[in-house]
């Protein structure tokens, strides 16, 4: 987490293992890590704007490549 002025940036990570078809990739028992970034703007002690990005391309690449 990084705080700069009225903006808070958060890097998150989630993991999973698909049990069925996932973004056109057949389930093969492979796991993945999904990285995300959130940027929140704070005004008056409240979040007034949020931007959220997830790296789904990176997730699909992990599932399609050999481990």
C-alpha positions as CSV (number, residue, x, y, z in Angstrom):
1,X,0.0,0.0,0.0
2,X,1.3,3.5,-0.9
3,X,-0.2,6.7,0.3
4,X,0.6,9.9,-1.6
5,X,-1.4,13.0,-0.8
6,X,-5.1,12.1,-1.3
7,X,-4.4,8.9,-3.3
8,X,-4.0,5.4,-1.9
9,X,-2.5,2.7,-4.2
10,X,-2.9,-0.9,-3.3
11,X,-1.3,-3.9,-5.0
12,X,-3.2,-7.2,-4.5
13,X,-2.7,-10.8,-5.4
14,X,-5.2,-13.7,-5.7
15,X,-4.6,-17.3,-6.5
16,X,-6.7,-20.0,-7.9
17,X,-6.9,-23.3,-9.7
18,X,-9.7,-23.6,-12.3
19,X,-11.8,-26.8,-12.1
20,X,-13.5,-26.2,-15.5
21,X,-12.9,-24.3,-18.8
22,X,-11.5,-20.9,-17.9
23,X,-11.1,-18.1,-20.6
24,X,-11.0,-20.8,-23.3
25,X,-8.4,-22.9,-21.5
26,X,-9.3,-26.4,-20.4
27,X,-8.8,-27.2,-16.8
28,X,-5.5,-29.1,-16.3
29,X,-4.9,-28.7,-12.6
30,X,-2.6,-25.7,-13.0
31,X,-2.8,-22.8,-10.5
32,X,-2.3,-19.1,-11.2
33,X,-1.6,-15.9,-9.4
34,X,-3.6,-12.8,-10.4
35,X,-2.1,-9.4,-9.8
36,X,-4.3,-6.3,-9.3
37,X,-3.8,-2.6,-8.7
38,X,-6.3,-0.2,-7.1
39,X,-5.9,3.5,-6.9
40,X,-8.3,5.3,-4.6
41,X,-8.8,9.1,-4.3
42,X,-9.8,10.2,-0.8
43,X,-11.7,13.5,-0.1
44,X,-13.2,14.4,3.2
45,X,-12.2,11.0,4.7
46,X,-14.2,9.1,2.0
47,X,-13.3,7.3,-1.2
48,X,-14.6,9.5,-4.1
49,X,-13.0,7.7,-7.0
50,X,-11.5,4.2,-7.6
51,X,-9.6,2.7,-10.5
52,X,-9.1,-1.1,-10.6
53,X,-6.9,-3.1,-12.9
54,X,-6.4,-6.9,-13.0
55,X,-3.8,-8.8,-15.1
56,X,-6.0,-11.5,-16.7
57,X,-3.7,-11.8,-19.7
58,X,-0.9,-12.8,-17.4
59,X,-3.3,-15.3,-15.8
60,X,-4.2,-17.0,-19.1
61,X,-0.5,-17.1,-20.0
62,X,0.2,-19.0,-16.8
63,X,-2.5,-21.5,-17.5
64,X,-1.4,-22.1,-21.1
65,X,2.3,-22.4,-20.5
66,X,4.0,-25.5,-19.0
67,X,5.0,-25.2,-15.3
